[in-house]
Amino acid sequence: MEREIGTSGKYAVPSPQIRAIFAPLYQEQGSFKGAHYVTQAEEDGGITAFHGFNFVLNLRMYSDFDTCNDDNAGQQVYFVPCNLLEMLYAFVFSTEYGVAEDGTRYPVTYTSRFDEMRDTLFATPVRVTVKDGSATNWTDTLGGDFAAVSTVALYRT
């Protein structure tokens, strides 16, 4: 949807507004729950390389930003995918490219699309299991005792 640039009589398709978003939940090595790995120093010492992820991911929308850190105190990972949300608001939920002409941020003109994404992608937890770069359910090899306890977790010591 083209818009006039001021009163110049010239029209252009607006670019999405560029945002600077810094909101990491995990800032240092070893703090990401569900990540299991062998360090380079350990590999140099003869330990077999291993990098694995095993966690339940819950995507959240901007409205959940203020509770995300508290939510992450539990066993699952809660994450606000800022870049994905910017794209959805700019091109999928609206024709306003993230900012309406009146200055409203994140206008939603396609409510059915918004509701569907909110009620599916952003409401359905997804188990993430990756071992050495391949999507595989590697924790099942640890046996039934491990899988039988819903709150069991692996940690790096």
FENRAUR-V597118 format. One record per residue. N is the residue number from 1. PHI is phi in radians with two decimals (NA if undefined). OMEGA is omega in whole degrees, 0 to 359 (* if undefined). NEAR is the number of other ideal C-beta (glycine too) atoms within 10 Angstrom. Layout:
BEGIN
n/phi/omega/near
N/PHI/OMEGA/NEAR
N/PHI/OMEGA/NEAR
END
This chain:
BEGIN
n/phi/omega/near
1/NA/181/8
2/-1.34/176/9
3/-2.25/178/12
4/-1.27/178/10
5/-1.52/184/11
6/1.03/176/7
7/-2.12/186/6
8/-1.40/186/8
9/1.42/178/7
10/-1.79/184/9
11/-2.14/178/10
12/-2.67/174/10
13/-1.51/183/8
14/-1.15/174/15
15/-1.49/175/9
16/-1.04/180/14
17/-1.18/180/13
18/-1.44/181/7
19/-2.09/172/11
20/-1.74/184/4
21/-2.16/176/11
22/-2.18/182/5
23/-2.57/182/10
24/-1.30/174/8
25/-1.51/184/15
26/-2.20/187/13
27/-2.08/181/7
28/-2.33/182/7
29/-1.02/177/10
30/1.62/184/12
31/-1.62/181/10
32/-1.43/180/15
33/-1.18/181/18
34/1.60/178/19
35/-1.76/182/18
36/-2.30/187/17
37/-2.77/173/17
38/-1.93/182/15
39/-1.34/178/13
40/-1.07/179/9
41/-1.10/178/8
42/-1.17/177/13
43/-1.09/178/13
44/-1.09/178/8
45/-1.49/175/9
46/1.85/178/6
47/-1.30/178/11
48/-1.13/180/7
49/-1.07/176/11
50/-2.69/175/13
51/-2.43/183/12
52/-2.37/174/18
53/-2.22/177/18
54/-2.66/180/19
55/-2.76/175/19
56/-1.79/183/15
57/-1.75/175/16
58/-2.09/176/19
59/-1.40/181/19
60/-2.22/179/17
61/-1.63/182/18
62/-0.96/182/14
63/-1.12/180/10
64/-1.72/184/15
65/-0.98/186/12
66/-1.24/179/8
67/-1.85/188/11
68/-1.05/181/16
69/-1.12/178/11
70/-1.14/178/9
71/-1.03/182/15
72/-1.29/176/16
73/-1.24/179/7
74/-1.49/185/12
75/-1.44/185/13
76/-1.69/180/15
77/-1.82/177/23
78/-1.98/190/20
79/-2.49/174/18
80/-1.78/182/18
81/-1.41/188/15
82/-0.98/182/14
83/-1.11/177/9
84/-1.10/180/14
85/-1.10/178/21
86/-1.03/180/18
87/-1.14/181/14
88/-1.09/179/21
89/-1.19/182/23
90/-1.33/189/19
91/-2.22/186/12
92/-1.85/183/12
93/-1.43/190/23
94/-2.74/171/21
95/-1.83/187/11
96/-1.72/177/21
97/1.03/175/17
98/1.65/179/23
99/-2.50/180/17
100/-1.29/179/14
101/-1.02/179/9
102/-1.46/177/7
103/1.67/179/7
104/-1.12/178/12
105/-1.45/176/12
106/0.93/176/19
107/-1.21/178/17
108/-2.01/178/16
109/-1.83/177/11
110/-1.96/186/12
111/-1.13/180/10
112/-1.16/177/8
113/-1.13/180/14
114/-1.04/181/18
115/-1.07/181/12
116/-1.12/179/11
117/-1.15/179/18
118/-1.07/185/14
119/-1.52/179/10
120/-2.05/184/9
121/-0.98/184/14
122/-1.63/179/18
123/-2.18/185/12
124/-1.93/177/10
125/-1.13/181/13
126/-2.22/177/11
127/-1.41/179/12
128/-1.89/178/13
129/-2.32/181/17
130/-2.33/177/17
131/-2.22/178/17
132/0.87/175/11
133/1.53/180/8
134/-1.99/177/8
135/-1.28/181/10
136/-2.64/181/13
137/-1.47/187/12
138/-1.26/182/17
139/-1.28/178/17
140/-1.09/180/11
141/-1.28/179/9
142/-1.42/174/12
143/1.80/183/9
144/-1.15/179/7
145/-1.07/179/8
146/-1.16/183/12
147/-1.23/185/12
148/-1.30/182/8
149/-1.81/187/8
150/-1.18/182/6
151/-1.72/181/6
152/-1.17/180/12
153/-2.50/174/11
154/-1.67/179/13
155/-2.33/175/7
156/-1.61/181/10
157/-1.89/*/3
END
